[in-house]
Structures are given as structure tokens and as C-alpha cells.
Amino acid sequence: MSSTISIVKSLKVEELGVIDYLSAWELQKQIQEKVANNQTENRLLMLQHPSVYTAGRRTQLADRPIDNTPVIDVDRGGKITWHGLGQIVGYPILRLKNSTDVVGFVRELETTLIQVCELFGVKADRYCERSGVWVRDQKGDRKIAAIGLRVAKGVTMHGFALNVNPDLSAYSKIIPCGIAGAQVTSLAKELDRSMSVDEVMPTLIKEITPVLERLSQ
């Protein structure tokens, strides 16, 4: 596991490279407890996971893989999703200024991810009935970024995932985010060119850190 650390005001940004899901989840819980007890500063963990399916609290049996592929049940909101190489995962672990407005926090994340997509030439949008970020045109609705959070003691954990160039076939085993018929896409697919996580990561960090700073205390 590699790690690059920078501090933006009171927000520590850590680029962790590739880290398995359970290790990252345990790290989140440790940091979340320390942030809640004012023992450490707010964090943003930026990383990739090896291929893994995770199921939020609202996941239904019908959403799960039909071939009994292992799924990790987690304590975030939302339904089932997939993480894998080529997807940037961000875990903001921070004390919210307004811990009762979790929906507002999600909307801020969506807005930032939409801006990042547009900086790379992909027109993305919010879908009022569905969380996350979508590409919507005559080809249909395609999800390009997912969001799933947990807030405990006023401190967030879990977060967002932006598809840069992952193997999208992994989504074929599940009903992504519990939305039947929904398609999933990536920046590379929409732009029809090769892209890398390293190309997108600096822009994503630059755009999201001031937003997280503004919303945290």
C-alpha cells in the first residue's frame, strides 16, 4: 500500500493507492472514532479497491449476484455496488457543520463530481429520484459515480466512487444500486479514449477538498 499525504487547512488528504476493502473499512472506523473524539483532524482517503461487491443497508436479495459471488455487507446507506481497479474511491471522514443535513452533504458531493466530469468533457447530471451522478441522453441513463454514506456522532464515513476506466462487465452480475435496467458507464467509455486514475486523481482532489473544508468543522 502506497501513501501520499497532504494537508489542506484542517483536512488531511491521504492517497493510499490500492487497498483491499476490509482493510480500508477498518481504517475508516479507526479514524472516524478519533475524529469524533477530537483526537485527529478531518480526513479524506483517496484510493482504489481490488474487485469487490459491497451491499448497503437497503440492499434487497434480488439485487445480489445470481452466481453467489461473495458480497461484503456494510453499514453505509444505499444498496449494492461494485468497486474495482480503474475506479477512484473517496472516503471523507469529517465532522459536519450540519450533521442533520446528510442529504445536503450528498448533494454537495454530487455537484462536485458533476463538475469534475465536465472538466474532462463529460456532461453529467443529478437524477432527482436517484443518488449519484448520471450521464443522461438519447442513449439512456448511465451512472458514472456512486455515493453511499454513514454518519455517526456527527462524523461521516464511506463516501463516493467515480468510474474512470474500470472493467464495467463486473456490474453485469448485480443490479447496480438496486436500480433495475440502469446502465453504468465511465469517463473512458464516454470519451472513447484511454484514461488512467492518475490523470483524474489530482483534479478530483483539487475540486473536492475546498468543498469538504467548507462543510466540516
N, C-alpha and C positions, 0 to 999 in steps of 0.2 A: 504494500500500500504506500503510494507516494503522498506527500502532503505539501501544499503551498499555503502559507498563512499571510494574510494582510489584515490590517485593522482600519476600518472606516469609522471615525468617531468612536462610538461605543459598541460598534458591531464588528465582531471578528469574523472574517470570511476565510474559510478553510477549503482548499481544493484537495480532495482526498484521492483522486484517481479512481481506480476500480476497487470496490469493496463489496463483499457479499452482504446480502440484505440483512441477515440476522445480526451480523457484527455492527452494521450501521444503526439498526434499530436499538441495540443495546447502548451504543454510544449516544444516540439521541436521548434515551431515558436518563442516562447519567448526567448529561449536560442540562436537560430540562429541569431536573431536580436541583442542580446547582444554581441555575438562573432563577428559579422560583424562590430559592433561599438567599438570593443576593450574594452568592459566593463566586459568581463569574459573570462576565459580560455576555450580552446577546450574541448569538452565533448564526452564521449561515454556512451550512455544509453543502458543498457542490461536488458531485461525484457521478459515477456510473455503477450500475449493478450488473453482475453476470445474470443470465436469463433466469427470471423468477416470476411466478404469479402470486399476487397478494390480494386478499379479499377484505374489504372494509366491512363495517358493521351491518350495512344494508344489503349485502350480497345474498342472493337467493340461490337455492340449489340448482335451478335451471341455468344460472349464469356460469356455473363452473365447467371445467373441461370435461368433455364427454368420455375421454380416454383415461380418466383417473390420474392425469398429470398432477404431481404434488402442488398444493396451494398453501401459502402461509396466511393464516388468519391474523389480522392485525386490529389495533384499537383506533384506527382512524375512521373518519366518516367516508361515505361513498360506497361503491360496490367493488367488483373485481377489476383488476387491471394487470398489465404485464410491464416488467422493467427488463431492460437488456442493454447490451453494448450499442452505442450509437444514439443513446437517449440520455440527455442531461437531466439529472435529478437534483433538485434543490430542497434542502430541509432548513427552513428558517426556525430557529429556536429562540424565541424572544418574548419579552413581556410586553403585551399590547397596551397601548394607552387606553383603548376602549375594549376591554375584554368581553363585553356583552355584544359587540358588533362583529361577530365572526363572519357573517355574510359580507359586510363591508370590506373586511380584510381579503376575503376571496375575490371580490370584485376588483380590488386594487391589484392583486396578483394577475388576474385575467387581463386587465388593462395593460400591465407591463409586458406580459407575454405577447399580447397582440402587437405592441409597439416593436418588440424585438423581431417578430415575424416580418413586419412591414419593413424594418431596416434591411432585411435580407431579400426583400422583393416579393414577399408572400402576403397577400391581403387576407387577414384573418379577422374573426369577429366573435362577439359574445352571442350565445344562444340562450335566450332568456329562460327557457324551461330546463336547461341543462347546464351543469357547471363545466368549467374548462374552456378551451379555445378551439374554435372551429373554422374551417375553410368552407364557405357556402357559395355554390354557384350552380350552373346548369348540370354539372356532373354529380350533384348531390351534396350531402353534408358529410364532412370528413373531419374527425377530431385530430388535432395536431399537438395539443397539450392537455394534460390532465391535472386536476387539483384534488387533494384529499387531506384534511387536517384533523388534528385533535388539539383542544385547548384544555389544559388542566392547571389550576392555580393561577389562571391568567396568562399562562405561558404556552405558546404554540409549539407543535412538533408535527412531524410528517411534512408534506408540502406539495411540490409540483414536479411535473416531468414534461420535458419538451422533446419531441421526436426530431432528431437531426437526420440521422441516416441508419436507423435500426432495421433489422430484418422484420418487416411488417407481417410476415407469414405467421409469426408467433401469436398474433391476435386471432387467428382463424380458429383456435381451439376454445375460445371463450366468447361470451357476449360482452364486449368491452364496456365497462362502466354500467353494465346491466341494460344497455340500450340496444334492443333487437334491431337489426338492419343497419346499424350505424357503421360507417366506414372509418378507417384510421389511416392517417397519412403522415408525411414527414416533410421537412424543409427540402431535403434532397429530391424527394418524389415530386413535390410541387414545382420545383425549379428545374427538374430534369437534368441535374448535373451532380457530380460527386461533391460531397461536403464532408467535413470532419467536425467532431466535437471541439477540437482545438480552435477551429475557425469561429465557432459560435460562442464558446465559453466566455471570452473576455467581454464581448458586447453584452451578454446576458448579465454578467456580474455588474458591469458598469451601469446598466439600466435599473437593476432591481435593488441595489444597495441603498440608494437615496430614498427609495420608497419605503423600504423596511425601517430605515432610520426614522423617517417621518412618523411611522405608525407605532413605533416602540418607545418604551421609556426605560 
